[in-house]
């Protein structure tokens, strides 16, 4: 029966992927394969492409480094970006300088201005204004919320608050250079003081007027002969003044006269309790003054405690000065111990007069001498202030060194075993010296 068939074919099942028809008789019988449809071939090519692209992407991803950061790295990076341009610490009460947009701590910017800065501390560009930055403050708050240990110490924050609290700051413009004088002035000849002019606005004329060397060179006064009769030099502006003029005042400490005309508020010897110590307007000036640390023999620990106390109690250097003056006035000898120490000698650039009586009563004082009084009595004032009991208990438990100001171990932490009782000091009115470790 199979011989009657014109084609003898069978199915080769050895391969599951195709059907093969073979002819056993007819040579014209060719092998036949089932071909995929055109749509299937196109889909297969697209799938291969996508597979190759995905493979390449996976290989590239394996080669690229992982740029993800953990929380601690983010905190550290953000802390670096929020550093003050002056103190290089995490900015506190940030302010932005316009127009350069550099930011600093408000207290750092205030100290920059007080020390004579007239531009941006970072780029030295001329600045119009300095304003608080809420955006930077918000970023600092978020940083501290995530990492509270990054906050500035409490003592530093209190000192900064004493210098700057809030509000806009104005950076003064650079001073213009003084114009060259139109007339050449002979520095060897004295020129008339403000009261030598008959038409001066103060209503008082010198009985011994100085001749104007440009008008009367023959009778001009040569400065090599000393001060003109009835005249002296102002301790502040160093201009000639009339000693008996109503505007002239004399400091009872340094015996130097002041004109009262050159610079208002500075060219004057004011009553003792009304004067302002020179360069000591607030607590920030005490922080930046090296003389304050010298008063405590470089005992920085005790100075920091005192500064924190002043900031918390809102006490100014002028308040301390007035209490020191009141204390000296209550003593039997008054200011005589300071005069004997020659504390006020050569504090000005002009020659001082002679003190007729070191035990005489003192009524007026200049700004420079007021600062000398403040620095001389600051340490004793702090000892008396500690005894009022306003400080924290652990600070009040710290005892005074028995050696007083003669202690040789003040700079050695823990050198003195303590506690000890204090002893009388070596000089009048100087009591004890607070040691660092007790």
Order of alpha helices (4+ residues) and beta strands (2+ residues): alpha-alpha-beta-beta-alpha-beta-alpha-alpha-beta-beta-beta-beta-beta-alpha-alpha-alpha-alpha-alpha-beta-alpha-alpha
